[in-house]
Amino acid sequence: MAGASFLSTVRQPPAPPPPLLAPRGSASSVSSPARRHAHILVCCHATAQEEPVRFRRRDLIGGCLTTAIGLELVEGSTGFTGVATAADLIERRQRSEFQSSIKSTLATAITAKKELIPSLLTLALNDAMTYDKATKSGGPNGSVRLRPENSGLSAAVDLLVEAKKEIDSYSKGGPIAFADLIQFAAQSALKLTFVDAAIAKCGGNEEKGRTLYSAYGSNGQWGLFDKLFGRQDTQEPDPEGRVPDWSKASVQEMKDKFVAVGLGPRQLAVMSVFLGPDQAATEERLIADKDCRPWVEKYQRSRETVSRTDYEVDLITTLTKLSSLGQKINYEAYTYPKQKIDLGKLKL
C-alpha cells in the first residue's frame, strides 16, 4: 500500500535543472503554481509496500476530500506563510489535549447513566435549533439550560453540571462553556450508541464489538466537529417558541423548523434519534411523510449493514452543521501560556 503524508499526495519526478539562459517565451518562463506560491512549503514522504491500494467511502470523505479542500484554501490564500508559528502549534496541542480529557470525562459520566442519552441528544438539538437566520441570533450558545420549556431535560443538565465541575478543575485555560459542553456531550452520547450497535451486531460480545467499530466505525469523521471548539455562552435565554415540542409537533412542523435553519427532510430523517427516547416510534411517524420516507428507509437499511456508513456519516455531518449555527468560534479558547524555561539554569 502506498502511503503519503499531506500537504501534497502527488509524487512528482524530480524536475530537471533549468538552463542557464532560458530563451524568451520558452516553457521555463511560464509561471507555475509552485512559482506563484514559492513561500508554500509542501512536504511529502511515501512508503512502498506490496499491498494493493484500497479506498472506502469514509476514507474519501474524511481524508482526501478534507485534504483537497485544505489545498484549495492554501492555494487561494495570499497570506499563507507555509510555516506555522510555534505558538500556533502549542495552542493546537493544548486544545487537543483538553478535548481528549473532556471526552474521557463525558464518556465516563454518560456510560454510568446511559438512560440519559436521549435527553442529552435532545438537549443539544434544542440548543442549536433556536437559531434564527433573519436576525442571526440563537444557535448553540448554552441558553437551553436557561429556558423553562426544557425542564423535562433537567436530569441531563444536572449530569453536565457535575461533569463541568470536574472539567473546570483540571482546565488550564478557564472554565468550559456550556455551549461547548452540551455539543460535546451529544458527540460522546452518539459515539456510545454507535459502539453499542456494533456490540449488538457481535451478539453482545463487547470486545468483538469494539473491534468491529474500530475497523468499520465512523470515528474519523469527527474531524470538522472537533475543530468547532470555542463557542461562547449567552447569559440570557433565547426567546421561547423557537423550538417545538418534538413529541407533540406534527411532521410538517418538524420539517418547517428544519428548513428554517437551512436543513431538510433528509437531515430530519437522520436526526430521528435526537427527537425522543424511542427512535423507532419517531421513524414510524416520519415514514408516513412522502418527503421523509425515502430517507428513513435509506438509514434503516444502512443501520443493518456492518459498517453503517451512510447513516453514521450523514448523522455526524448534520450534527456538525447544527452545532455551529450562528456561532463565531474562538479558536484561541482554552489555551494558556506555556511555562517559560530559564535557559541560564539548564545544565548542558
Protein Blocks (a to p, Z undefined) as FASTA:
>chain_A
ZZdddfblcdcdddddddfbdcehiaklpccfklmmmmbccdddddddfbdcdddfklmm
mmmmmmmmmmmmmmmpmkbgoiacfklmmmmmmmmmmmmmmmmmmmmmmmmmmmlmmmmm
mmmmmmmmmpcfklopghjehlmmmpmklmmmmmmmmmmmmmmmmmmmmpcnbpadfklm
mmmmmmmmmmmmmmmmmmmmnnopaklmmmmmmmmmcklmmmmmmmmgciacdfbdcdeh
kaccfklpcfklmmmmmmmnopafklmmmmmmmnojblmlmmmmmmmpmklmmmmmmmmm
mmmpmnlmmmmmmmmmmmmmmmmgoiacdfkgoiacdddddfklpcZZ
